[in-house]
Amino acid sequence: MKAVKGTGKAKARKAANSSVVDTGARFGLVARGVLYLLIGLLALRVAFGGENQEADSSGAIRELAQQPFGKVLVWAVGIGLVGMALWRLSEALFGSAGPDGGKPGKRILSAGRFVFYGFMAYSVLSFAASARKSKGSDAKSQDFTARALDLPAGRWLVGIAGLVVIGIGIGVGVRAALRKYHKHLKKAQMSRHVRRAIDVLGVSGGVARGLIYGGAGVFVVIAAAQYDPDEAKGVDGTLRSFAGTPAGPWLLALVAFGLLLFGLFSFALARYRRV
């Protein structure tokens, strides 16, 4: 009986590490890269007074849909995000690549990523199927915050959630600055110039991404403190808040450029990451 159980686990793990999961993961990284490139471009437009399109994933998808073969591209991004979600699910169930990939903390983190990318995939595919305008990140954040504030001890729950998001932002930025992604790379297949280029993309892009998470968390904490869901902001509102600092639109442009680099970093990971 034990042998049967062991064989079943081995087969499940083999399936999780199959070429299908590998392909899905790499397709998903490309899809993520496309979204971040578009968000970065939209944020640059906002910084320099261009179109007032929302600089978030919903704005990015609407922008993509307006391009030649736009509907096909939106479907491709949505399917890619499904692949990303399934890859993270396989990591949560069977552990990720690397010597410490089976640790409980790593698997819990992968489960969280599965939920995140699963929700993103659902949003993109829903848009592709219906072509209806989806809510922007600010509206979604405010709706969620309003419902949470109505719960018993809702103010505390929202405040704690904001602190968690701030912590995630700090973690994302610090891990990028420390180049923690190195342990996942196929370094033997990379030249010295490629490694340097990936470091520029990974560090700059990861820090910019961490700033957005951290900033969004700060606004959630403010919403809890003031008991006002309208204070909560998503990616678009957080990006625009950078333009309201003493550095003005130049800080927003710098963060937007970082998002562009993170998009390129995602493309590099699609080629060189161990899955």
C-alpha positions as CSV (number, residue, x, y, z in Angstrom):
1,M,0.0,0.0,0.0
2,K,2.8,2.4,0.9
3,A,4.5,1.5,-2.4
4,V,1.4,2.4,-4.3
5,K,1.1,5.7,-2.5
6,G,4.8,6.4,-3.2
7,T,4.3,5.6,-6.8
8,G,1.3,7.9,-7.0
9,K,3.2,10.8,-5.5
10,A,6.1,10.2,-7.8
11,K,3.8,10.2,-10.9
12,A,2.1,13.4,-9.6
13,R,5.5,15.1,-9.1
14,K,6.6,13.9,-12.6
15,A,3.5,15.4,-14.1
16,A,4.1,18.7,-12.2
17,N,7.6,18.8,-13.7
18,S,6.5,17.9,-17.2
19,S,7.1,19.8,-20.4
20,V,3.5,21.0,-20.3
21,V,4.0,22.8,-17.0
22,D,7.4,24.1,-18.3
23,T,5.8,25.5,-21.4
24,G,2.9,27.0,-19.5
25,A,5.3,28.7,-17.1
26,R,7.4,30.2,-19.9
27,F,4.3,31.3,-21.8
28,G,3.0,32.8,-18.5
29,L,6.2,34.8,-18.0
30,V,5.9,36.2,-21.5
31,A,2.3,37.2,-20.8
32,R,3.3,38.9,-17.5
33,G,6.1,40.7,-19.4
34,V,3.6,42.0,-22.0
35,L,1.3,43.4,-19.2
36,Y,4.2,45.2,-17.4
37,L,5.5,46.7,-20.6
38,L,2.0,48.1,-21.4
39,I,1.5,49.4,-17.8
40,G,4.9,51.0,-18.0
41,L,4.1,52.7,-21.3
42,L,0.7,53.9,-20.0
43,A,2.3,55.3,-16.9
44,L,4.9,57.2,-19.0
45,R,2.0,58.7,-21.0
46,V,0.4,59.8,-17.7
47,A,3.7,61.3,-16.5
48,F,4.1,63.4,-19.6
49,G,0.5,64.5,-20.0
50,G,-0.6,62.0,-22.6
51,E,-3.7,59.9,-22.8
52,N,-5.6,59.5,-19.6
53,Q,-5.8,55.7,-19.9
54,E,-5.6,53.8,-16.6
55,A,-2.1,52.6,-15.9
56,D,-2.9,49.1,-14.6
57,S,-3.6,45.6,-15.9
58,S,-7.2,46.6,-17.1
59,G,-5.8,49.6,-18.9
60,A,-3.1,47.4,-20.4
61,I,-5.6,44.9,-21.7
62,R,-7.8,47.6,-23.2
63,E,-4.7,49.0,-24.9
64,L,-3.8,45.6,-26.2
65,A,-7.3,45.0,-27.6
66,Q,-7.0,48.1,-29.7
67,Q,-4.0,46.8,-31.6
68,P,-4.1,44.8,-34.8
69,F,-5.3,41.2,-34.0
70,G,-6.0,42.7,-30.5
71,K,-8.6,40.1,-29.5
72,V,-6.3,37.2,-30.4
73,L,-3.5,38.9,-28.3
74,V,-5.8,39.3,-25.3
75,W,-6.8,35.7,-25.5
76,A,-3.1,34.7,-25.7
77,V,-2.2,36.8,-22.6
78,G,-5.1,35.3,-20.7
79,I,-4.1,31.7,-21.6
80,G,-0.5,32.6,-20.7
81,L,-1.6,33.7,-17.3
82,V,-3.5,30.4,-16.9
83,G,-0.2,28.7,-17.5
84,M,1.4,30.9,-14.9
85,A,-1.2,30.0,-12.4
86,L,-1.0,26.3,-13.0
87,W,2.8,26.5,-12.7
88,R,2.4,28.1,-9.3
89,L,-0.2,25.6,-8.3
90,S,2.3,22.7,-9.1
91,E,4.9,24.5,-6.9
92,A,2.4,24.7,-4.1
93,L,1.5,21.1,-4.3
94,F,4.9,19.5,-5.1
95,G,7.5,22.1,-4.3
96,S,9.4,24.4,-6.6
97,A,12.8,23.9,-8.4
98,G,15.9,24.2,-6.1
99,P,17.1,22.5,-2.9
100,D,14.7,24.4,-0.6
101,G,11.7,24.4,-3.0
102,G,9.8,22.0,-0.8
103,K,9.8,24.1,2.3
104,P,6.3,25.0,3.7
105,G,7.0,28.7,3.4
106,K,7.9,28.4,-0.3
107,R,4.8,26.4,-1.0
108,I,2.5,28.8,0.8
109,L,4.0,31.6,-1.2
110,S,3.4,29.7,-4.4
111,A,-0.2,29.1,-3.3
112,G,-0.7,32.8,-2.9
113,R,0.8,33.4,-6.4
114,F,-1.5,30.8,-7.8
115,V,-4.5,32.7,-6.4
116,F,-3.1,36.0,-7.7
117,Y,-2.4,34.8,-11.3
118,G,-5.6,32.8,-11.3
119,F,-7.6,36.0,-10.6
120,M,-5.6,37.9,-13.3
121,A,-6.2,35.1,-15.8
122,Y,-10.0,35.1,-15.0
123,S,-10.2,38.9,-15.4
124,V,-8.3,38.9,-18.8
125,L,-10.3,36.0,-20.2
126,S,-13.6,37.5,-19.1
127,F,-12.7,40.6,-21.0
128,A,-11.7,38.6,-24.0
129,A,-14.9,36.6,-23.9
130,S,-17.3,39.5,-23.4
131,A,-15.4,42.6,-24.4
132,R,-17.0,44.4,-21.5
133,K,-15.0,47.2,-19.8
134,S,-13.7,45.8,-16.5
135,K,-13.2,47.9,-13.4
136,G,-9.8,49.5,-13.0
137,S,-7.5,48.6,-10.1
138,D,-8.6,51.7,-8.0
139,A,-12.3,50.8,-8.2
140,K,-11.6,47.2,-7.3
141,S,-9.4,48.2,-4.4
142,Q,-12.1,50.6,-3.1
143,D,-14.9,48.1,-3.5
144,F,-12.9,45.5,-1.6
145,T,-11.9,47.9,1.1
146,A,-15.5,49.1,1.5
147,R,-16.8,45.5,2.0
148,A,-14.0,44.7,4.4
149,L,-14.6,47.8,6.5
150,D,-18.2,46.7,7.0
151,L,-17.1,43.4,8.6
152,P,-16.7,43.1,12.4
153,A,-13.4,44.6,13.3
154,G,-13.2,45.5,9.7
155,R,-11.0,48.6,10.4
156,W,-8.4,46.4,12.0
157,L,-8.6,43.8,9.2
158,V,-8.1,46.4,6.5
159,G,-5.2,48.0,8.5
160,I,-3.5,44.6,8.9
161,A,-4.0,43.8,5.2
162,G,-2.4,47.1,4.3
163,L,0.6,46.3,6.5
164,V,0.9,42.9,4.8
165,V,0.9,44.6,1.4
166,I,3.6,47.0,2.5
167,G,5.6,44.0,3.8
168,I,5.2,42.3,0.4
169,G,6.4,45.5,-1.4
170,I,9.4,45.7,0.9
171,G,10.1,42.0,0.3
172,V,9.8,42.3,-3.4
173,G,12.2,45.3,-3.6
174,V,14.8,43.9,-1.2
175,R,14.8,40.4,-2.9
176,A,15.3,42.1,-6.2
177,A,18.1,44.4,-4.9
178,L,19.8,41.3,-3.4
179,R,19.4,39.4,-6.7
180,K,17.7,36.5,-5.1
181,Y,16.5,35.4,-8.5
182,H,20.0,34.2,-9.3
183,K,19.3,30.8,-7.7
184,H,16.6,30.2,-10.3
185,L,18.6,31.0,-13.4
186,K,20.2,28.6,-15.8
187,K,23.6,30.4,-15.5
188,A,25.5,27.8,-17.5
189,Q,23.5,28.9,-20.6
190,M,24.2,32.6,-20.0
191,S,27.1,34.7,-21.2
192,R,28.6,37.3,-18.9
193,H,26.9,40.1,-20.8
194,V,23.6,38.4,-20.6
195,R,24.0,38.1,-16.8
196,R,24.8,41.8,-16.5
197,A,21.8,42.7,-18.6
198,I,19.5,40.5,-16.6
199,D,20.8,42.1,-13.3
200,V,20.0,45.6,-14.6
201,L,16.5,44.5,-15.6
202,G,15.9,42.4,-12.5
203,V,17.1,44.9,-9.9
204,S,15.6,48.0,-11.4
205,G,12.3,46.4,-12.4
206,G,11.9,44.5,-9.1
207,V,12.6,47.7,-7.0
208,A,10.0,49.6,-9.0
209,R,7.5,46.8,-8.6
210,G,8.1,46.8,-4.8
211,L,7.5,50.5,-4.6
212,I,4.1,50.1,-6.2
213,Y,3.1,47.3,-3.8
214,G,4.4,49.3,-0.8
215,G,2.6,52.5,-1.9
216,A,-0.7,50.6,-2.5
217,G,-0.3,49.2,1.0
218,V,0.2,52.6,2.5
219,F,-3.1,53.8,1.0
220,V,-4.9,50.8,2.4
221,V,-3.6,51.6,5.9
222,I,-4.7,55.3,5.4
223,A,-8.2,54.0,4.3
224,A,-8.4,52.0,7.5
225,A,-7.2,54.9,9.7
226,Q,-9.7,57.3,8.2
227,Y,-12.5,54.7,7.8
228,D,-12.8,55.8,4.2
229,P,-12.6,53.2,1.4
230,D,-12.1,56.0,-1.2
231,E,-8.5,56.5,0.2
232,A,-7.5,53.0,-1.1
233,K,-5.8,52.9,-4.4
234,G,-4.8,50.3,-6.9
235,V,-1.8,50.3,-9.3
236,D,-3.1,53.3,-11.3
237,G,-3.8,55.5,-8.3
238,T,-0.5,54.5,-6.6
239,L,1.4,55.4,-9.8
240,R,-0.3,58.7,-10.1
241,S,0.5,59.5,-6.5
242,F,4.2,59.5,-7.3
243,A,3.6,62.5,-9.6
244,G,2.2,64.4,-6.5
245,T,5.5,64.2,-4.7
246,P,8.1,67.0,-4.8
247,A,9.9,65.1,-7.6
248,G,6.8,65.6,-9.7
249,P,6.1,63.6,-12.8
250,W,9.8,62.6,-13.0
251,L,9.4,60.2,-10.2
252,L,6.4,58.6,-11.9
253,A,8.4,58.4,-15.1
254,L,11.3,56.7,-13.3
255,V,9.0,54.1,-11.7
256,A,7.2,53.6,-15.1
257,F,10.6,53.0,-16.7
258,G,11.3,50.5,-14.0
259,L,8.1,48.6,-14.9
260,L,9.2,48.5,-18.5
261,L,12.4,46.9,-17.4
262,F,10.5,44.4,-15.3
263,G,8.5,43.5,-18.4
264,L,11.8,42.8,-20.2
265,F,13.1,40.9,-17.2
266,S,10.0,38.6,-17.4
267,F,10.9,37.9,-21.0
268,A,14.5,37.0,-19.9
269,L,13.1,34.7,-17.3
270,A,11.0,32.9,-19.9
271,R,14.2,32.0,-21.6
272,Y,16.6,31.4,-18.7
273,R,14.6,30.5,-15.5
274,R,14.6,27.0,-14.2
275,V,11.1,25.7,-13.8
